[in-house]
Amino acid sequence: MARFPASLVLVGAGKMGGAMLEGWLAGGLDPRHISVIDPKPADHLKALATRHGFALNPSDVPTSAEVVVLAIKPQMLDEAAPHFQQVIGPNTLVVSVLAGKTVADLSSRLPQGQTPRAIVRAMPNLPASVGRGVTGCYAATGVSSDQCAMTTTLLSCIGGVEWVAEESLIDAVTSVSGSGPAYVFYLVECLAKAGEAQGLPADVAARLARMTITGAGELLHQSELSPATLRENVTSPGGTTAAALEVLMADDGMRPLMVKAVDAARKRGVALSG
Ligand SMILES: NC(=O)c1ccc[n+]([C@@H]2O[C@H](COP(=O)([O-])OP(=O)(O)OC[C@H]3O[C@@H](n4cnc5c(N)ncnc54)[C@H](OP(=O)(O)O)[C@@H]3O)[C@@H](O)[C@H]2O)c1
């Protein structure tokens, strides 16, 4: 049965680590089971620790936590490794959200002695900060089904969770959902500019575009219908929406552009982790 870990150490409580921490607290993980390591904690993190009672930079960190979540910047991995190695025991599950750091990269920074190591690579996205993210995960060979279920429980606190069967697919996840929120923000910008081009004042066009995307997103979130059905439901034959979609859905329209953009993101991810 899915459960929270009996002891969890979070290493790095910045934007993503902080979003996960708040999600766990809201989701019911007992704060007494959480320790956070972050050498220069921000004021709001200190306030959160005081309010909830989790351990912040304790002198007596668990020596063999059930789960260690790594949420430092990828370039900080070597510097941080000596600090988190002491909390990793032979049976610890390590969940890493570090972009571009492979299971092999992570294994080489963990205490040796148990092969294979239980490592999950997870790629969340920015809406995690409002509890509406989605995380793509890959479990390395040493991860048990109980540890996968526990990871799902933890990451469900910040949104949806999807598992992929091959590590290389994490780069594809990054290019779709990791970077995806930026594509949507840019769509808002493009829609606003298109409104301006039709004569709308810039501020009105910006509000119309912004609320259209958030409203459509909420509708999609609440509906069980597919995006294609939702689109068809607002497209009358020969109408205004159909005229615009004819442009967007042309052979050289939005789909090939999105395929190209996502492929560029994936290739960049591969290059950065190489
Ligand atoms: N933000 C996102 O949308 C997103 C999405 C997917 C994945 N990620 C991944 O999440 C990770 C964190 O990204 P972020 O945006 O949350 O970065 P961030 O805001 O800079 O958070 C990193 C945190 O780690 C702390 N830190 C630095 N050195 C440390 C050490 N030795 N031990 C423990 N903590 C240490 C930093 O403290 P200081 O500020 O004092 O240096 C900071 O609080 C990255 O690996 C990134 O690839 C982020």
The ligand as an SDF file (V2000), in Angstrom:
LIG
                    3D

 48 52  0  0  0  0  0  0  0  0999 V2000
   12.7050   25.0350  -10.8870 N   0  0  0  0  0  0  0  0  0  0  0  0
   12.1650   24.1760  -11.7140 C   0  0  0  0  0  0  0  0  0  0  0  0
   11.1470   24.4360  -12.3830 O   0  0  0  0  0  0  0  0  0  0  0  0
   12.7680   22.7870  -11.8810 C   0  0  0  0  0  0  0  0  0  0  0  0
   12.1180   21.8500  -12.7060 C   0  0  0  0  0  0  0  0  0  0  0  0
   12.6600   20.5770  -12.7990 C   0  0  0  0  0  0  0  0  0  0  0  0
   13.8100   20.2410  -12.1330 C   0  0  0  0  0  0  0  0  0  0  0  0
   14.4320   21.1890  -11.3850 N   0  0  0  0  0  0  0  0  0  0  0  0
   15.6760   20.8010  -10.7190 C   0  0  0  0  0  0  0  0  0  0  0  0
   15.5700   21.1400   -9.3650 O   0  0  0  0  0  0  0  0  0  0  0  0
   16.8590   21.4200   -8.8630 C   0  0  0  0  0  0  0  0  0  0  0  0
   16.7880   22.6930   -8.0530 C   0  0  0  0  0  0  0  0  0  0  0  0
   16.3850   23.7610   -8.9060 O   0  0  0  0  0  0  0  0  0  0  0  0
   15.7610   25.0870   -8.3000 P   0  0  0  0  0  0  0  0  0  0  0  0
   15.2060   25.8510   -9.4230 O   0  0  0  0  0  0  0  0  0  0  0  0
   14.8850   24.7190   -7.1390 O   0  0  0  0  0  0  0  0  0  0  0  0
   17.1270   25.7650   -7.7750 O   0  0  0  0  0  0  0  0  0  0  0  0
   17.3300   26.6980   -6.4990 P   0  0  0  0  0  0  0  0  0  0  0  0
   16.1070   27.5110   -6.2670 O   0  0  0  0  0  0  0  0  0  0  0  0
   18.6550   27.3830   -6.6790 O   0  0  0  0  0  0  0  0  0  0  0  0
   17.4300   25.6420   -5.3000 O   0  0  0  0  0  0  0  0  0  0  0  0
   18.6170   24.9700   -4.9390 C   0  0  0  0  0  0  0  0  0  0  0  0
   18.7300   25.0390   -3.4210 C   0  0  0  0  0  0  0  0  0  0  0  0
   19.8120   24.2140   -2.9880 O   0  0  0  0  0  0  0  0  0  0  0  0
   20.5500   24.9600   -2.0070 C   0  0  0  0  0  0  0  0  0  0  0  0
   21.9280   24.4650   -1.8700 N   0  0  0  0  0  0  0  0  0  0  0  0
   23.0640   24.9430   -2.4240 C   0  0  0  0  0  0  0  0  0  0  0  0
   24.1100   24.1960   -2.0190 N   0  0  0  0  0  0  0  0  0  0  0  0
   23.6380   23.2370   -1.1950 C   0  0  0  0  0  0  0  0  0  0  0  0
   24.2270   22.1700   -0.4610 C   0  0  0  0  0  0  0  0  0  0  0  0
   25.5550   21.9600   -0.4780 N   0  0  0  0  0  0  0  0  0  0  0  0
   23.4360   21.3750    0.2950 N   0  0  0  0  0  0  0  0  0  0  0  0
   22.1210   21.5910    0.3250 C   0  0  0  0  0  0  0  0  0  0  0  0
   21.4820   22.5940   -0.3500 N   0  0  0  0  0  0  0  0  0  0  0  0
   22.2410   23.4030   -1.1150 C   0  0  0  0  0  0  0  0  0  0  0  0
   20.4870   26.3690   -2.5520 C   0  0  0  0  0  0  0  0  0  0  0  0
   20.8800   27.2920   -1.5620 O   0  0  0  0  0  0  0  0  0  0  0  0
   21.5000   28.7250   -2.0360 P   0  0  0  0  0  0  0  0  0  0  0  0
   20.4000   29.4360   -2.7310 O   0  0  0  0  0  0  0  0  0  0  0  0
   21.9090   29.3430   -0.7460 O   0  0  0  0  0  0  0  0  0  0  0  0
   22.6500   28.4040   -2.9470 O   0  0  0  0  0  0  0  0  0  0  0  0
   19.0040   26.4620   -2.9260 C   0  0  0  0  0  0  0  0  0  0  0  0
   18.1970   26.7070   -1.7920 O   0  0  0  0  0  0  0  0  0  0  0  0
   17.7950   21.5390  -10.0650 C   0  0  0  0  0  0  0  0  0  0  0  0
   18.6720   20.4380  -10.0910 O   0  0  0  0  0  0  0  0  0  0  0  0
   16.8880   21.5460  -11.2430 C   0  0  0  0  0  0  0  0  0  0  0  0
   17.4650   20.8550  -12.3420 O   0  0  0  0  0  0  0  0  0  0  0  0
   13.9360   22.4430  -11.2260 C   0  0  0  0  0  0  0  0  0  0  0  0
  1  2  1  0
  2  3  2  0
  2  4  1  0
  4  5  1  0
  4 48  2  0
  5  6  2  0
  6  7  1  0
  7  8  2  0
  8  9  1  0
  8 48  1  0
  9 10  1  0
  9 46  1  0
 10 11  1  0
 11 12  1  0
 11 44  1  0
 12 13  1  0
 13 14  1  0
 14 15  2  0
 14 16  1  0
 14 17  1  0
 17 18  1  0
 18 19  2  0
 18 20  1  0
 18 21  1  0
 21 22  1  0
 22 23  1  0
 23 24  1  0
 23 42  1  0
 24 25  1  0
 25 26  1  0
 25 36  1  0
 26 27  1  0
 26 35  1  0
 27 28  2  0
 28 29  1  0
 29 30  1  0
 29 35  2  0
 30 31  1  0
 30 32  2  0
 32 33  1  0
 33 34  2  0
 34 35  1  0
 36 37  1  0
 36 42  1  0
 37 38  1  0
 38 39  2  0
 38 40  1  0
 38 41  1  0
 42 43  1  0
 44 45  1  0
 44 46  1  0
 46 47  1  0
M  CHG  2   8   1  16  -1
M  END
$$$$
